[in-house]
Amino acid sequence: MTISLPQPGEAFENENIAFLLAPGNLNIELIDTDKRAGIINTADNL
């Protein structure tokens, strides 16, 4: 298995996130927070 170093995640108010590549090429996102950014308003969701 391969894991990336934690880095700030924009979608999680810059709290740490990392990625784990598991057997079978399963990509798992590891998130160190319950925070989430809000919905970004675009022409598609107004």
C-alpha positions as a printed Julia matrix, in Angstrom:
46×3 Matrix{Float64}:
   0.0    0.0     0.0
   1.09   3.58   -0.68
   0.09   6.63    1.37
   0.66  10.28    0.5
   1.89  12.79    3.06
  -0.95  14.8     4.65
  -1.62  18.15    3.01
  -4.21  20.91    3.54
  -7.46  20.15    1.73
  -9.32  23.13    0.27
 -12.7   21.36    0.48
 -12.15  20.74    4.21
 -11.21  24.25    5.34
  -7.5   23.42    4.85
  -7.49  20.61    7.43
  -5.17  17.7     6.64
  -6.1   15.06    4.1
  -4.05  12.19    2.66
  -4.62   9.45    0.11
  -4.05   5.72    0.49
  -3.69   3.48   -2.55
  -4.87   0.05   -1.43
  -4.66  -3.3    -3.24
  -6.83  -3.51   -6.33
  -6.09   0.19   -7.09
  -8.64   1.31   -4.5
  -8.01   5.01   -3.75
  -9.01   5.94   -0.17
  -9.15   9.55    1.05
  -8.18  10.02    4.72
  -9.7   13.16    6.24
  -8.68  14.55    9.65
 -11.76  16.71   10.29
 -15.55  16.98   10.23
 -15.34  20.45    8.61
 -16.51  20.94    5.02
 -16.54  23.92    2.75
 -19.93  25.17    1.56
 -21.4   24.76   -1.9
 -19.75  26.97   -4.51
 -22.39  28.85   -6.46
 -22.06  28.44  -10.2
 -24.39  29.09  -13.11
 -25.37  25.38  -12.96
 -26.66  25.38   -9.37
 -28.24  28.84   -8.98
